[in-house]
């Protein structure tokens, strides 16, 4: 191999001109994988799609009795972790359970109002479902119960079908029906191992949706907070503020405002104390219950209800009755309940899985998403039959549960037992609880759902994600919860479609003093190879993007040829397509490559491929495309392709 040293025009660099031909050095070829059996290939594809975690692995080489025990433990994880349960762990679970119970009781009463249901149904929903989850759930930290966003969503969707004031019986039955189908949806996704479907709702869209829902929930509480009797049934900010302003002269109750304002301040101060000192986590946890006790006592001794202060009045005493016979299994409400249940079930599932994964990563244990779906679905199905509405993991309660030192799901059992005692003996004491305190509790709770830091981070990282975030946010705030949810889903899917149909491409250059070729935009010092254009496609090539990929490569080529012509430099003779990121290709993609090859032939340019993966090279061979362009035009690396194609390589000394 001969080389000569030249000076450039400025005399600043020296370069070696190295003549290289394919015969001068050994260039390895791209190997074609051996043909797989069609059934085996299909089996592997199904396994990776639905059973990537290999759930049957623990059952291999086990006796029948052991397999039975493992099967029971898979369905009911409590039988697995209970073997190592100790008194020390119970002490942590007891403290955590009592703490979250003090938080959940006032919240449940308030959240039931968001769903347009009587207060006892909120308490019922923190009695039965947590017990079911404790036996079937795999998270140690999730606290189960009604949550603000799902309660508002359910209440809005149900109200669109049945008015809860004129048809309360039908409304309640539809609520149980929706809860039943929410559970069926969740369990079905888990059993069929389709949990990956909930990931299609992007994090950015969820942040925006939750923030918008928090604003909407807080605005809805102005009715109870200000003591307004006539209030709009719409949830958008314009209708709510119009209703608030219209009632300002005659509809506000100053006693109610004082109660709400004082205790909202108390709750926010308690929350601030808990954030400043993590050891005082119990202060914001018990603050809502203290607020309820004090405000109830104040209203009772002053008879403030006679001055226009709205109170809870009556909560049914006793455990949740059976509601199986109230679920619609026929008629027009069956379809309505199914549609509402699917939407509420998916949103509840998304929230619970996100919370579960967060705390699992903090404690360094694995959370089985499909098990969680089955557990959540089962508890909602059973809950629908025991007078409960849709429940899921609550972030505020789960955070308190975690900070209180919970060890296992027994904390949910403790919470459920406290709610049981409340239903049996204490509910009459809530008669004089003012609605203003419930509004204050809900407002203080939902403020945590507005995540400004996450929105700022989304803006910094991805502007399209920020559009999805703001689209969902403004959709909820200015229209309705369901419109905001629809916008979130549409934008999430739009992003996926955009990334699939318009994949990124880049031109590559050689990093000085290496044989590495990288994106010229990312590495400005990378140099182009004379007579060669190197393009990288950063996506699989499918029917949805094949034409775009072909046209984009030709556009890169056209732009490069214009630059070379303007600079009076030699034209392009070789187009190298770096295919390392191309994980797959279909018939449309191969057809696009064939059209690209024919277009290049007319320009007297050779098409060269670098490093196609096993799936891609197998399909290229099967389609005879490798024969079309020539086996000698497919290389293992870009460096090999350049060495074989370019008559002169410039390297810095």
QUICOR-V426721 format. One record per residue. D_FIRST is the distance of its C-alpha to the first C-alpha in whole Angstrom. Layout:
D_FIRST ; D_FIRST
This chain:
0 ; 4 ; 7 ; 10 ; 14 ; 17 ; 20 ; 22 ; 25 ; 27 ; 25 ; 25 ; 21 ; 18 ; 15 ; 11 ; 10 ; 7 ; 6 ; 7 ; 10 ; 12 ; 11 ; 8 ; 10 ; 14 ; 16 ; 19 ; 22 ; 25 ; 28 ; 32 ; 35 ; 37 ; 40 ; 43 ; 47 ; 48 ; 51 ; 49 ; 47 ; 50 ; 51 ; 48 ; 48 ; 52 ; 52 ; 49 ; 51 ; 54 ; 54 ; 51 ; 53 ; 54 ; 58 ; 59 ; 56 ; 59 ; 61 ; 59 ; 61 ; 64 ; 67 ; 70 ; 72 ; 69 ; 67 ; 70 ; 70 ; 67 ; 68 ; 71 ; 69 ; 66 ; 69 ; 71 ; 69 ; 72 ; 72 ; 69 ; 69 ; 73 ; 73 ; 71 ; 74 ; 76 ; 78 ; 76 ; 74 ; 77 ; 78 ; 75 ; 76 ; 79 ; 79 ; 76 ; 78 ; 81 ; 79 ; 78 ; 81 ; 83 ; 80 ; 80 ; 84 ; 84 ; 81 ; 82 ; 85 ; 83 ; 80 ; 83 ; 84 ; 81 ; 81 ; 85 ; 86 ; 89 ; 88 ; 88 ; 86 ; 83 ; 85 ; 85 ; 81 ; 80 ; 82 ; 81 ; 78 ; 77 ; 78 ; 76 ; 73 ; 74 ; 74 ; 71 ; 69 ; 65 ; 65 ; 67 ; 68 ; 69 ; 72 ; 74 ; 76 ; 76 ; 74 ; 75 ; 72 ; 73 ; 77 ; 76 ; 74 ; 76 ; 79 ; 78 ; 77 ; 80 ; 82 ; 81 ; 82 ; 86 ; 88 ; 88 ; 91 ; 93 ; 92 ; 91 ; 91 ; 89 ; 87 ; 87 ; 86 ; 83 ; 82 ; 82 ; 81 ; 78 ; 77 ; 77 ; 75 ; 73 ; 73 ; 72 ; 69 ; 68 ; 68 ; 67 ; 64 ; 63 ; 65 ; 62 ; 59 ; 59 ; 59 ; 55 ; 57 ; 59 ; 55 ; 55 ; 58 ; 55 ; 56 ; 56 ; 59 ; 61 ; 61 ; 62 ; 65 ; 66 ; 67 ; 68 ; 71 ; 72 ; 73 ; 75 ; 76 ; 77 ; 79 ; 81 ; 82 ; 84 ; 87 ; 88 ; 87 ; 89 ; 92 ; 91 ; 93 ; 92 ; 88 ; 86 ; 84 ; 81 ; 78 ; 76 ; 77 ; 79 ; 81 ; 82 ; 82 ; 84 ; 86 ; 86 ; 87 ; 90 ; 92 ; 92 ; 95 ; 97 ; 95 ; 93 ; 95 ; 95 ; 96 ; 93 ; 90 ; 92 ; 91 ; 88 ; 87 ; 88 ; 86 ; 83 ; 83 ; 83 ; 81 ; 78 ; 79 ; 79 ; 75 ; 74 ; 76 ; 74 ; 71 ; 71 ; 72 ; 71 ; 73 ; 76 ; 74 ; 78 ; 79 ; 78 ; 78 ; 82 ; 82 ; 83 ; 85 ; 87 ; 87 ; 89 ; 91 ; 92 ; 93 ; 94 ; 97 ; 97 ; 98 ; 100 ; 103 ; 103 ; 103 ; 100 ; 100 ; 103 ; 102 ; 99 ; 96 ; 95 ; 95 ; 93 ; 97 ; 96 ; 93 ; 94 ; 95 ; 94 ; 90 ; 89 ; 90 ; 89 ; 88 ; 86 ; 89 ; 88 ; 85 ; 85 ; 83 ; 85 ; 86 ; 84 ; 83 ; 81 ; 78 ; 79 ; 78 ; 75 ; 73 ; 74 ; 74 ; 70 ; 69 ; 71 ; 70 ; 66 ; 67 ; 68 ; 66 ; 63 ; 65 ; 65 ; 62 ; 61 ; 63 ; 63 ; 59 ; 59 ; 62 ; 60 ; 57 ; 59 ; 60 ; 57 ; 58 ; 57 ; 59 ; 60 ; 60 ; 61 ; 64 ; 65 ; 65 ; 68 ; 70 ; 70 ; 71 ; 73 ; 75 ; 75 ; 77 ; 79 ; 80 ; 81 ; 84 ; 85 ; 85 ; 82 ; 80 ; 76 ; 75 ; 71 ; 70 ; 71 ; 68 ; 71 ; 73 ; 70 ; 69 ; 72 ; 72 ; 69 ; 70 ; 73 ; 71 ; 72 ; 70 ; 71 ; 72 ; 76 ; 76 ; 76 ; 79 ; 81 ; 80 ; 82 ; 85 ; 86 ; 85 ; 88 ; 90 ; 90 ; 91 ; 94 ; 95 ; 94 ; 93 ; 97 ; 96 ; 94 ; 96 ; 97 ; 93 ; 92 ; 90 ; 88 ; 87 ; 85 ; 84 ; 83 ; 81 ; 79 ; 78 ; 77 ; 75 ; 73 ; 72 ; 69 ; 68 ; 67 ; 63 ; 62 ; 60 ; 58 ; 58 ; 57 ; 54 ; 53 ; 54 ; 51 ; 49 ; 49 ; 51 ; 52 ; 53 ; 55 ; 57 ; 57 ; 59 ; 61 ; 62 ; 63 ; 65 ; 67 ; 68 ; 70 ; 71 ; 72 ; 73 ; 73 ; 72 ; 71 ; 69 ; 67 ; 66 ; 65 ; 63 ; 61 ; 60 ; 60 ; 57 ; 56 ; 55 ; 54 ; 51 ; 50 ; 50 ; 48 ; 45 ; 45 ; 46 ; 43 ; 41 ; 38 ; 35 ; 32 ; 29 ; 26 ; 23 ; 21 ; 22 ; 20 ; 18 ; 18 ; 17 ; 21 ; 23 ; 26 ; 29 ; 29 ; 33 ; 33 ; 30 ; 30 ; 27 ; 24 ; 22 ; 22 ; 19 ; 19 ; 20 ; 21 ; 24 ; 25 ; 28 ; 30 ; 33 ; 35 ; 38 ; 39 ; 39 ; 43 ; 45 ; 46 ; 43 ; 41 ; 42 ; 42 ; 38 ; 37 ; 39 ; 37 ; 34 ; 35 ; 36 ; 33 ; 31 ; 34 ; 34 ; 30 ; 30 ; 33 ; 32 ; 29 ; 31 ; 33 ; 30 ; 29 ; 25 ; 24 ; 25 ; 24 ; 23 ; 22 ; 25 ; 24 ; 27 ; 27 ; 30 ; 30 ; 33 ; 35 ; 37 ; 39 ; 39 ; 42 ; 43 ; 43 ; 40 ; 38 ; 40 ; 39 ; 35 ; 36 ; 37 ; 34 ; 32 ; 35 ; 35 ; 31 ; 31 ; 33 ; 31 ; 28 ; 26 ; 25 ; 26 ; 24 ; 26 ; 24 ; 26 ; 29 ; 32 ; 34 ; 37 ; 35 ; 32 ; 35 ; 37 ; 34 ; 34 ; 38 ; 38 ; 36 ; 34 ; 30 ; 31 ; 32 ; 28 ; 26 ; 25 ; 22 ; 23 ; 24 ; 22 ; 22 ; 21 ; 21 ; 17 ; 16 ; 18 ; 16 ; 13 ; 14 ; 16 ; 14 ; 12 ; 11 ; 12 ; 14 ; 14 ; 16 ; 16
